[in-house]
Amino acid sequence: MIRGGIALFLACLLPLNAVALDGQVVQARIAQALSDAGQGGAPVVSASRPYPPCADPLEVAPHQGGWQAVQVTCAGPGGWSRVIRIEGGTAAPRLPGVPEDQPQRPALVLAESLPRGTVLEAGHLREAPIGARARGDLVVSLDSAIGRRLKSNLGAGQPLLARHLEHDWHVAEGGPVTIATDLGGIRIEAAGVALEPGQMGQDIRVINAGSGEVVHVTVTGRNKVTVRPNIR
């Protein structure tokens, strides 16, 4: 009885012109999304299968980083979501040289195909598990991507790499830096000079101004670096 009441309540939230969808409509929307993303394959959906009403256009995105399945979402009132398998779809992307059995980590991929020169917004990106080839190559933080401009055309589902973005130097070559070292919970800071420019999360070399020692560090902020563990 309670379940029926909830269903009736949700139905009342839908616009009067919202009607139930069938598999043919969902098929067509997925096919259009595949075409827009330059993907092949065909959705495994029965044309007669019923779907709940949706007053807004259906949203289609690759599922878990690949096009072997898609996530179909109705974002309107009483919204719903379904995962649809794609026959002949493309598997989740892996970076060149990464073995199939290598552990993956969350990173950012394109939610849609974007042309060179696009200034990235949150809606352009989503998180997906990607095989990590090298430290600092994959972009894993939205904060380090939002507002940056693409240097090349990228397709939907493609991992975002630092080299895809115009440079956003946090450290300038020859510029002053604060070198931080964490020793058993104690933070020690020293002045230094950068031997090369660096973006957020990038590994570079700096000189400790006091000792003259060359130190391998990771860029952690504007003119701020942290010594890499076990590397001096």
C-alpha positions in Angstrom: 0.0 0.0 0.0 2.8 2.4 0.9 4.8 1.5 -2.2 1.7 2.2 -4.3 1.3 5.6 -2.6 4.9 6.5 -3.4 4.5 5.5 -7.0 1.4 7.7 -7.3 3.2 10.6 -5.6 6.1 10.4 -8.1 3.7 10.2 -11.0 2.0 13.4 -9.9 5.3 15.2 -10.0 5.6 14.5 -13.8 4.3 17.0 -16.3 0.9 16.1 -17.7 2.5 15.7 -21.2 5.0 13.1 -20.0 4.2 9.8 -21.6 5.8 6.3 -21.1 8.7 5.6 -23.5 9.3 2.5 -25.5 12.5 0.7 -26.5 12.5 2.2 -30.0 12.8 5.8 -28.5 15.6 4.7 -26.2 17.4 2.9 -29.1 17.3 6.0 -31.2 18.6 8.2 -28.5 21.5 5.8 -27.7 22.3 5.5 -31.5 22.5 9.3 -31.7 24.8 9.5 -28.7 27.1 6.8 -30.2 27.2 8.6 -33.5 28.0 12.0 -31.8 30.9 10.3 -29.9 32.3 8.6 -33.0 31.5 5.2 -31.6 30.2 2.0 -33.3 28.1 -0.7 -31.9 24.4 -1.2 -31.3 22.2 -1.0 -28.2 20.8 -4.3 -26.9 17.3 -3.1 -26.3 14.0 -4.6 -27.3 11.9 -2.1 -29.3 8.8 -3.1 -27.4 10.3 -2.8 -23.9 8.5 -0.1 -21.9 10.4 2.6 -20.0 9.1 5.2 -17.4 8.0 8.7 -18.7 10.6 11.4 -19.1 9.7 15.0 -19.9 13.4 16.0 -20.5 15.7 14.6 -23.2 17.4 11.4 -22.2 21.1 11.7 -21.3 23.5 9.0 -22.5 27.0 8.5 -21.2 29.6 5.7 -21.4 29.4 3.3 -18.5 32.5 2.9 -16.2 34.7 4.6 -18.8 33.8 2.5 -21.8 31.2 2.1 -24.5 30.5 -1.6 -24.0 27.5 -0.3 -22.1 25.9 3.1 -21.6 24.1 4.8 -18.7 20.8 6.2 -19.9 19.4 8.8 -17.5 16.3 10.9 -17.2 17.2 13.9 -15.1 13.7 15.4 -14.8 11.1 14.9 -12.1 10.8 11.3 -11.0 14.1 10.7 -12.8 15.5 7.3 -13.4 18.6 5.6 -14.8 19.3 2.3 -16.8 22.5 0.6 -17.9 22.2 -0.7 -21.5 24.7 -3.1 -23.1 26.2 -2.1 -26.4 27.0 -4.9 -28.8 30.3 -4.3 -30.4 31.0 -1.3 -28.1 34.5 -0.1 -27.2 36.0 -1.2 -23.9 37.1 1.3 -21.3 40.2 3.2 -22.5 43.7 2.3 -21.3 46.8 4.3 -21.8 49.4 2.9 -24.3 51.8 0.4 -22.8 49.6 -0.4 -19.8 49.2 -4.2 -19.2 45.6 -5.5 -19.0 46.1 -6.8 -15.5 47.6 -3.5 -14.1 45.6 -2.1 -11.2 43.5 1.0 -12.1 42.9 4.2 -10.3 40.2 6.9 -10.6 41.0 9.6 -13.2 39.1 12.1 -15.4 37.8 11.2 -18.8 35.8 13.3 -21.3 32.0 13.1 -20.9 31.6 14.3 -24.5 33.7 15.0 -27.5 35.3 18.4 -27.4 37.3 20.5 -29.9 40.6 22.1 -29.4 40.4 25.4 -27.5 37.5 24.4 -25.3 37.7 25.8 -21.8 36.9 22.9 -19.5 33.9 23.0 -17.2 32.7 20.4 -14.6 30.1 19.0 -17.0 32.7 18.2 -19.6 34.4 15.6 -17.3 33.6 12.6 -15.2 35.5 10.1 -13.1 36.4 6.6 -14.4 38.9 3.9 -13.5 42.0 4.2 -15.8 45.2 2.2 -15.8 48.0 4.5 -14.5 51.0 4.6 -16.8 53.1 7.2 -15.0 52.8 9.4 -12.0 51.5 12.9 -12.8 50.5 12.0 -16.4 46.8 11.4 -15.7 44.7 14.4 -14.5 42.8 13.1 -11.5 41.5 16.3 -9.9 38.7 18.5 -11.2 40.4 21.5 -9.5 43.4 21.1 -11.7 41.3 20.8 -14.9 38.4 23.3 -14.6 39.1 26.6 -16.5 42.0 25.1 -18.5 42.0 25.1 -22.3 42.3 22.0 -24.4 45.4 21.9 -26.8 43.8 19.2 -29.0 40.5 17.6 -30.1 39.5 14.8 -27.6 36.8 12.2 -28.0 34.2 11.1 -25.4 35.6 8.7 -22.9 39.2 9.6 -23.6 41.4 10.0 -20.5 42.5 13.5 -19.8 46.3 13.9 -19.6 48.3 16.9 -18.5 49.7 17.3 -22.0 46.2 17.7 -23.4 45.9 21.1 -21.5 47.6 24.4 -22.0 50.3 25.0 -19.4 49.3 26.4 -16.0 52.6 26.9 -14.4 52.5 26.9 -10.6 56.3 27.1 -10.4 58.4 29.2 -12.9 62.0 28.1 -13.9 64.4 30.1 -11.9 61.7 31.3 -9.5 61.7 31.0 -5.7 59.9 28.1 -4.1 59.2 26.9 -0.6 60.4 23.3 -0.2 58.4 21.3 2.4 59.6 18.0 3.9 57.5 15.8 6.1 59.5 13.9 8.7 57.4 11.7 11.0 54.6 14.2 11.3 57.0 17.2 11.5 56.9 19.6 8.6 60.1 21.4 7.7 60.3 24.2 5.2 63.2 25.7 3.4 63.8 28.2 0.6 64.8 27.1 -2.8 65.0 27.9 -6.5 63.3 25.9 -9.3 65.5 24.4 -12.0 62.5 23.8 -14.3 58.9 25.0 -14.6 56.1 22.8 -13.1 52.4 22.4 -13.1 50.2 21.2 -10.2 51.2 17.6 -9.3 54.2 17.5 -11.6 57.6 16.2 -10.5 60.5 18.7 -11.0 63.9 19.5 -9.6 64.8 22.4 -7.3 67.9 23.6 -5.5 67.9 24.0 -1.7 69.1 27.6 -1.3 70.7 26.7 2.1 72.6 23.5 1.2 72.9 23.9 -2.6 71.5 20.3 -2.9 69.4 19.4 -5.9 66.1 17.9 -4.6 63.4 16.0 -6.5 60.0 17.4 -5.5 56.3 17.5 -6.5 54.5 20.8 -7.1 51.8 21.2 -4.5 50.8 24.9 -5.0 51.8 28.3 -6.3 55.6 28.4 -5.7 55.2 25.5 -3.2 56.8 22.0 -3.6 57.1 18.9 -1.4 60.0 16.5 -1.3 59.2 13.2 -2.9 59.5 10.3 -0.5 62.8 8.3 -0.6 64.1 10.5 -3.4 66.7 13.3 -2.9 
